Amino acid sequence: MPPGKYNLGDCKINVTETNVTLADGTLAGSNVTQQKSLHNLRAWTGCSLYEAVLTLTTTPAELLNLPNKGRISIGADADLVLITPEFEIKATVVGGEVLF
């Protein structure tokens, strides 16, 4: 979302370039892209690209009990983002169809 004030359910939130806060200033989330999150995770922790990708894909899918998401395997949804080592997006695939 672009910076501004929004209603999210029953909550009023303030969105900035990098974070989301409740009206009282409590941190409520982030407003950075997954691409930037991947970069930040590697830079801040020194983890491998493989570990970072798992953290942003498989781990959330498992926590949300979404067995067809967050992995490349038979029966999975075939939603993919192809990136360069510099995190530049080269293609997106949704349901096995190249969309970008």
C-alpha positions in Angstrom: 0.0 0.0 0.0 1.2 3.5 -0.6 1.9 5.6 2.5 -1.3 6.8 4.2 -4.0 6.1 6.8 -6.2 3.1 6.2 -8.9 1.0 7.9 -7.9 -2.7 8.3 -10.9 -4.5 9.6 -11.8 -2.6 12.8 -8.3 -1.1 13.1 -7.0 2.2 11.9 -3.5 1.9 10.6 -0.8 4.2 9.4 1.4 3.0 6.5 4.8 4.5 5.8 7.4 3.5 3.2 8.7 0.7 5.5 6.2 -0.1 8.3 2.6 -0.3 9.4 1.5 1.0 12.8 -1.7 1.2 14.7 -3.2 4.6 15.5 -1.4 4.5 18.9 2.0 3.9 17.2 2.2 0.1 18.0 4.1 -1.7 15.2 1.6 -3.8 13.2 3.6 -5.0 10.3 6.0 -4.2 7.5 5.5 -2.4 4.1 8.6 -3.8 2.3 8.4 -6.2 -0.6 9.3 -9.9 -0.3 12.2 -9.1 -2.6 13.5 -6.6 0.0 12.7 -8.9 2.8 14.8 -11.6 1.2 17.7 -9.2 0.8 17.4 -7.9 4.4 17.2 -11.4 5.9 20.4 -12.5 4.1 22.2 -9.2 5.0 21.2 -9.2 8.6 21.7 -12.9 9.4 24.3 -14.1 7.0 22.0 -17.1 6.1 22.3 -18.8 2.8 20.0 -17.9 -0.1 18.4 -21.4 0.3 17.7 -20.7 4.0 16.3 -17.3 3.3 14.0 -18.6 0.5 12.7 -21.4 2.8 12.0 -18.7 5.5 9.9 -16.7 3.1 8.1 -19.6 1.4 8.0 -23.0 3.0 7.9 -22.0 6.6 4.9 -19.6 6.3 3.0 -22.2 4.1 3.6 -24.9 6.8 2.5 -22.6 9.6 -0.7 -21.7 7.7 -1.2 -25.4 6.9 -1.1 -24.8 3.1 0.5 -28.0 1.8 0.3 -26.9 -1.9 2.2 -23.6 -1.3 5.8 -22.7 -0.6 7.4 -25.7 -2.3 8.3 -27.1 -5.7 6.9 -30.6 -5.8 4.3 -32.8 -7.5 0.8 -31.5 -6.6 2.0 -28.1 -5.5 0.4 -25.0 -7.1 3.4 -24.1 -9.4 3.5 -20.5 -8.2 7.1 -19.4 -8.7 9.2 -16.2 -8.8 12.4 -16.5 -10.7 15.1 -14.1 -9.5 18.8 -13.4 -10.1 21.4 -13.6 -7.4 20.9 -9.8 -7.0 17.2 -10.4 -6.3 16.0 -9.0 -9.6 12.7 -10.5 -10.7 13.0 -12.2 -14.1 9.7 -14.1 -14.3 6.6 -15.0 -12.3 4.7 -18.2 -12.7 1.2 -18.7 -11.3 -0.5 -22.0 -11.5 2.2 -23.1 -14.0 1.5 -20.2 -16.3 4.1 -17.5 -17.0 2.5 -14.2 -16.2 5.6 -12.0 -16.3 
